[in-house]
Amino acid sequence: MPRTSRRAVLAATLALGLAAGTAACSSDSDKSSASGPVEIEYWAWGDAQPVVDKFNATHPDIKVKFVKQAELTTTATGLRNAVAAGSGVPCLVQNFGDVPALLAEGLLAEVTDYVKPAESKFVPAALPGAQVQGKYYGIPTGSGPTFMMVNRAVYDKYGVPVPKTWDDVITAGKALKPHGVQVMNLAGEDPSTLVNLIIQAGGSWYSVQKDAWKVDFLSPESVAAANILQQLVDNNLVANQTYQDRPALIAYFDQGKMASLPTSTWQLTNYELNFKKSVGNWEPVDLPQYAGAAKFATPAHGGALLVPKGCAHLKEASEVGIWMNTTKDAVDATFDKATGSYAWPGAMPDPSPWVDSAVPQKLFGSRRPEAKAVILKASRSGVDNWLVGPNYTGVFKELQDQWAQAVTKKITFRQLLENMQKFTVDDLKAKGINVAS
Amino acid sequence: MSTTTPARRRYDDDLPAGHHPSKLSRTLVWTGLVLFLIYSVSPIWFLIVSATKNQRDLYTSNGLWFADFHLFDNARQLFTYHNGIFLRWMGNTLLYGVVGTVGMTVICVACGYALAMYRFRGRGVLMGCIIASFLIPGALLTIPSFLLYTRLHIVDTPWAIIVPHFFSAFSVYLAKVYAEGAVPPELIEAARVDGAGEYRVFFTIGARLMTTGSATIFLLGFVGSWNSFFGPLVFLRGEQKWTVMLGLYSWLNVKVDQSYDLTGLVIVGSIVSLIPIVALMLAMQRYWRSGITLGSLK
């Protein structure tokens, strides 16, 4: 190698080292020179840039910096690392779990003082999801409305009435089965159907008694939900198509072999985009109810925009979060050109201005106009008594295992509840948490 | 293959004289080879076929055969989606890959050369440490690395990806083994006698004789860096700094909780992201060829 190029190599190596050094210095000086508007870092895996831009344009004293994350799991890992390292902690993070469990992990800061005065701006059902024992550890975001879509062409073809109660679903399943059609799908990895049924019944597995957690997996609400699922599974009325293999799932839904699908607004566009044969055959209907239920109810367990521990500007972070979830400006800014829809304003008392855009044009064919009433009714009737304990992350993993066994008839749903009761109580005790007997 | 034409080389010609494999063993070997070929080629075939489909056909048509042709639409969408963020990811990956791998090659080749050519105290221990470090799974070092980089203030900067890539125990080992075979100590001795300093000896003689080895180290390092996922995932925040693998991963995950499904873009993106690696492989072939001839001339 000639002398000059040898120097070049040495110089380049040196320059790299120096640049690494200066990069390290510059990030230091950025922090100390923080004057002017307070900067709030916001982590989310969805595209929140337009919302952030709108906020920054209308609020001169706070500047939100959106840092896009890859997806849910990595956001969680990133936050855990940042909180453990005690530096680079963001002030707002898109929700990736239940608030009590995240609080027990030491990830969240208390923001009661800033959220409590703004409670009236939220729909009441959205509030419990951001609380633990009456204190706020995040900004309520609410949940999407739950309703059902049925393949009306299939129901009509076999002369089966569209179900109004869960008992009707079982009856419809029995009528459809001889034709090779399954009434619903219960994915082997996703126990949310069980959880949603219990929330709909107004039940909860955890509750607080004085200073102890009370665990009750065998409450009347849980048993009622388990009974419905047991009948569906025992009579072979449901499929166990996994969500992991999306092409197979979509093709299966599209074929007309599965007639009803509890769903929410955010999934509709995707179905319209991917269904080939069944577009236009579907009909939006009310979520089936428990026979003899006192009032119409849909499960509406809300989430929270998380405010992590270590955030230096709790007041400003809360202000940003409340604005994002309760103002028309913020919801309008979520408009997605690709799908022509807005993020569902789950925390807003009146979501009606955004309902129409949430319904795709062709999926429901001539029955599209019915969707607005169905969605608004679901949204108004949301109930949330659901409280999760501090060990829910581990409990949920166990629940997934038990669920997979129950839907494949290895155990009964009653056994699932009994096993979960024991597992949860043992786990809480092992963690040194008070359990009320 | 026809065996009746006498002018053509027969399969048996390559075997030792008097060796006639049985029909059964031949069939087994051929079946094995064909199965292996299918196994290796079908994912690429699937990728090529899928890249030409639109989103709906991707899910509803036969995975191994063509439907309507939408390749150009898909490519246009890939390069324009989200203000062309994909190009930015490609650029980032190229930058991290080239800077990191060039640095790594220089450091590791020099290190391997030194270990092979010089006798110094602690050499055996050092070599032992290098080999022992193969045994430590990279994932185990994530948390300590994260805390270390936080102290160094390089988390969320490209340096968190580039600097760790400079140091590769396996490349040092490879360079050492290669240097032992490729650099004759007599040549080094002769250069010293002629008055060359150690740096000059390394750059003008050692490094040149190690070209093929260095090329291998560079290529393996570059491919590793191109596909690296875990580092960027943990240390980089914000899509402007992401690598192409991380970006495609985030697109693939969009469908899980949003209504818009980007699987089609992920597939076209995967093909496009293969191009630099394939180009590099083709461009660097001559180094191996020259390396092999070098050996035969000696």
Interface residues (C-beta under 8 A of the other chain):
Chain A: M1 R6 V9 T13 L16 A19 A20 A23 A24 C25 S27 D28 W43 W45 G46 D47 V67 K68 Q69 A70 E71 L72 T74 T77 G78 N81 A84 A85 S87 G88 R246 P247 I250 A251 D254 W266 Q267 L268 T269 N270 L273 N274 K276 D336 A338 T339 S341
Chain B: Q55 R56 L58 Y59 T60 G63 H82 V99 G103 V106 I143 F146 L147 T150 L152 H153 I154 V155 D156 T157 W159 I162 V163 Y199 F203 T204 A207 R208 L233 V234 R237 G238 E239 W242 L246 Y249 S250 N253 V254 K255 V256 D257 Q258 S259 Y260 D261 T263
